[in-house]
Amino acid sequence: MLSKLPVLLALCSFAANAGQFVLFDVTFNYTKEDADNSKPSKSHYYVKGDRLNPNRPTDWTSPIDYRNGTVHIRAEVLEKPPGGEKTTWTLCYIPNKGQGNGYGCTGTRLYTEPGVYELDVPMTSFWQNEGIVWTEGIKQMDLVIKDSSGGSGHAHKRADHEKFFPTKMRIIMVQVSKGATYDPALVPGSTR
């Protein structure tokens, strides 16, 4: 029986963490020049390739249902120009296969100064979430810096863009399966 104990502990550990995974954890500086020159779209920061978790599931519905779970968004604003301008990042899931408009987006909390801003969002509540074929997986994430005016408020378009740039961010998205609860132990440096 003692020889089976390490196997049992490993299985229990896997089961405890099977309800969530880190989709990405990126830290980056972002300037007005970066926003003006990002391609194909301005004010975008692209997370793709090996910057996304290589072990993310292809099928987000089965055997573990992430599609009907939540996403825990942790935005660490490390540097931001003074002045208290309301800022947010729209976080867009770009799928391997889309339908309708072909992608869906959620976002960070609005923030006005450096600090940590966290938010849990149901995966079925954000803009155009039904535009993703969740059984086919996600190929990249597009992060878009915006003002507080809504969908088209890209920060690079602002006449007072110096209120948004330069900035330094750490953004982490943790996918939590249906019925599970976010556990900050997966996120290095998280104190929540």
Backbone torsions as a table, in degrees:
resi	resn	phi	psi	omega
1	MET	NA	-39.2	-179.7
2	LEU	-62.5	-32.1	-179.0
3	SER	-69.2	-20.4	179.2
4	LYS	-88.2	-9.9	-176.7
5	LEU	-60.8	-47.0	178.9
6	PRO	-59.7	-37.1	178.8
7	VAL	-66.2	-43.6	178.6
8	LEU	-62.4	-42.7	179.1
9	LEU	-64.4	-40.1	178.7
10	ALA	-63.7	-41.7	178.8
11	LEU	-65.4	-40.7	178.5
12	CYS	-64.3	-41.2	178.8
13	SER	-63.4	-43.5	177.7
14	PHE	-61.9	-44.1	-179.1
15	ALA	-63.0	-37.3	-178.7
16	ALA	-67.3	-33.6	-178.5
17	ASN	-96.0	-6.3	-177.6
18	ALA	-66.5	-17.9	-177.6
19	GLY	-83.3	-1.4	178.1
20	GLN	-157.2	156.2	172.9
21	PHE	-151.5	152.4	176.7
22	VAL	-81.9	117.6	177.2
23	LEU	-72.2	-45.0	172.7
24	PHE	-160.5	160.3	176.8
25	ASP	-144.8	101.1	-176.7
26	VAL	-123.8	141.2	172.9
27	THR	-120.2	131.0	-175.6
28	PHE	-155.4	151.3	170.3
29	ASN	-92.1	146.2	-179.2
30	TYR	-142.2	121.4	-176.9
31	THR	-111.1	170.6	174.8
32	LYS	-60.6	-38.8	177.9
33	GLU	-62.6	-40.8	176.3
34	ASP	-60.3	-44.2	-178.4
35	ALA	-64.7	-42.2	-179.1
36	ASP	-68.2	-29.7	-174.4
37	ASN	-104.5	1.5	179.7
38	SER	-69.3	137.7	-177.1
39	LYS	-130.5	139.8	11.9
40	PRO	-84.7	-10.3	-176.4
41	SER	-123.3	140.9	-180.0
42	LYS	-73.3	157.1	-178.3
43	SER	64.7	14.5	-179.9
44	HIS	-102.6	144.8	169.1
45	TYR	-122.3	122.9	-172.2
46	TYR	-99.1	130.8	176.5
47	VAL	-114.5	109.9	-177.6
48	LYS	-151.8	179.9	179.9
49	GLY	60.7	-133.9	-176.0
50	ASP	-77.3	0.7	176.1
51	ARG	-82.8	-15.6	170.8
52	LEU	-92.2	150.1	178.1
53	ASN	-56.9	117.5	-179.0
54	PRO	-68.4	-16.3	-180.0
55	ASN	-98.3	13.5	177.0
56	ARG	-63.7	149.3	-178.1
57	PRO	-71.1	152.6	170.1
58	THR	-78.5	-48.2	179.0
59	ASP	-96.1	114.6	-178.5
60	TRP	-88.3	7.1	-178.6
61	THR	-109.7	-24.9	-174.1
62	SER	-157.8	144.3	4.1
63	PRO	-77.0	-14.0	176.5
64	ILE	-110.6	130.9	-174.8
65	ASP	-91.3	91.0	174.0
66	TYR	-86.1	-26.2	-178.4
67	ARG	-57.1	-38.9	-178.4
68	ASN	-103.3	17.7	176.7
69	GLY	-95.3	-140.8	179.3
70	THR	-133.5	166.1	169.4
71	VAL	-120.0	131.1	175.4
72	HIS	-96.7	119.6	-178.7
73	ILE	-106.3	124.5	177.1
74	ARG	-120.4	111.4	177.4
75	ALA	-107.7	115.7	175.0
76	GLU	-102.3	109.8	178.0
77	VAL	-87.1	103.2	-174.6
78	LEU	-85.7	-37.2	177.0
79	GLU	-144.8	139.8	178.9
80	LYS	-154.3	141.4	177.1
81	PRO	-58.6	147.7	178.0
82	PRO	-69.1	164.4	176.5
83	GLY	121.8	-13.5	173.6
84	GLY	72.0	24.0	179.3
85	GLU	-67.4	131.1	179.4
86	LYS	-67.5	127.4	-175.3
87	THR	-134.7	150.6	175.2
88	THR	-148.9	163.1	172.1
89	TRP	-119.4	124.1	171.2
90	THR	-82.8	134.3	-174.6
91	LEU	-117.6	108.0	-171.9
92	CYS	-107.6	127.0	174.6
93	TYR	-81.4	122.4	177.6
94	ILE	-108.1	110.5	-172.6
95	PRO	-85.1	163.4	170.3
96	ASN	-66.4	-32.1	177.7
97	LYS	-140.7	126.6	179.3
98	GLY	-114.0	172.9	174.1
99	GLN	-145.5	156.9	-175.3
100	GLY	64.3	-124.2	179.6
101	ASN	-78.1	-12.1	170.0
102	GLY	89.2	4.8	176.0
103	TYR	-162.4	169.5	178.7
104	GLY	-144.1	153.5	-173.2
105	CYS	-136.1	143.5	168.6
106	THR	-121.0	-161.4	179.8
107	GLY	-167.6	169.6	176.7
108	THR	-78.3	169.8	169.5
109	ARG	-67.2	155.7	169.2
110	LEU	-67.2	142.3	177.0
111	TYR	-139.4	156.7	-178.3
112	THR	-124.1	-11.1	-177.0
113	GLU	-154.6	167.3	177.5
114	PRO	-57.7	148.7	-179.3
115	GLY	154.9	-173.9	179.6
116	VAL	-110.5	129.0	-177.8
117	TYR	-127.1	117.9	-176.5
118	GLU	-119.3	153.9	-174.9
119	LEU	-159.7	138.6	172.4
120	ASP	-108.4	128.3	-176.1
121	VAL	-125.4	127.2	173.2
122	PRO	-61.8	136.1	-177.5
123	MET	-67.2	-16.4	-179.7
124	THR	-98.5	5.3	-175.0
125	SER	-107.6	-13.7	-173.4
126	PHE	-87.3	166.1	-173.3
127	TRP	-55.7	124.7	174.1
128	GLN	57.6	29.4	179.5
129	ASN	-61.2	-23.4	178.2
130	GLU	-79.3	-3.2	176.7
131	GLY	-81.1	2.7	-178.0
132	ILE	-113.3	133.0	172.1
133	VAL	-87.2	96.7	-170.9
134	TRP	-67.5	-19.4	178.0
135	THR	-76.8	-8.1	-177.2
136	GLU	-106.2	-6.6	175.0
137	GLY	87.3	176.7	-176.2
138	ILE	-115.9	132.4	-179.5
139	LYS	-100.6	-23.2	177.3
140	GLN	-164.0	168.2	175.2
141	MET	-125.2	133.6	176.4
142	ASP	-107.2	122.2	179.8
143	LEU	-106.2	126.3	-171.8
144	VAL	-124.5	120.3	179.4
145	ILE	-82.2	130.6	-175.4
146	LYS	-140.6	164.2	171.1
147	ASP	-86.8	-168.2	-175.0
148	SER	-89.7	8.5	-173.8
149	SER	-82.3	-9.8	178.8
150	GLY	117.9	-156.2	-170.1
151	GLY	-53.6	-40.0	-174.6
152	SER	-100.6	13.7	-176.0
153	GLY	-83.1	48.4	179.7
154	HIS	-58.9	130.3	-172.4
155	ALA	-63.9	-30.4	-178.0
156	HIS	-66.7	-20.2	-179.0
157	LYS	-81.0	-14.6	-175.3
158	ARG	-71.1	137.3	175.5
159	ALA	-64.7	-29.4	179.4
160	ASP	-102.1	44.0	-175.5
161	HIS	-57.2	-20.2	179.3
162	GLU	-65.0	-11.8	175.6
163	LYS	-78.4	-11.7	-177.1
164	PHE	-114.7	-27.8	-173.9
165	PHE	-124.1	148.3	-7.8
166	PRO	-76.8	160.2	176.9
167	THR	-138.6	158.5	173.8
168	LYS	-130.7	128.2	-173.6
169	MET	-128.7	153.4	161.8
170	ARG	-127.3	119.5	179.3
171	ILE	-121.2	130.8	-179.3
172	ILE	-127.4	133.9	174.1
173	MET	-121.4	122.9	178.8
174	VAL	-113.8	120.2	178.7
175	GLN	-85.2	128.2	-177.0
176	VAL	-118.9	127.8	-175.8
177	SER	-71.4	162.0	178.2
178	LYS	-54.9	128.0	178.3
179	GLY	86.2	-10.8	-180.0
180	ALA	-93.0	166.7	179.3
181	THR	-120.2	137.7	179.0
182	TYR	-55.6	133.2	177.2
183	ASP	-121.1	112.6	-176.8
184	PRO	-67.0	-6.4	-179.3
185	ALA	-60.1	-23.7	179.4
186	LEU	-76.0	-14.5	-172.7
187	VAL	-107.4	108.9	178.4
188	PRO	-58.4	133.2	178.3
189	GLY	86.2	-4.0	179.7
190	SER	-78.2	136.1	-179.6
191	THR	-115.5	-0.4	-177.3
192	ARG	-71.3	NA	NA
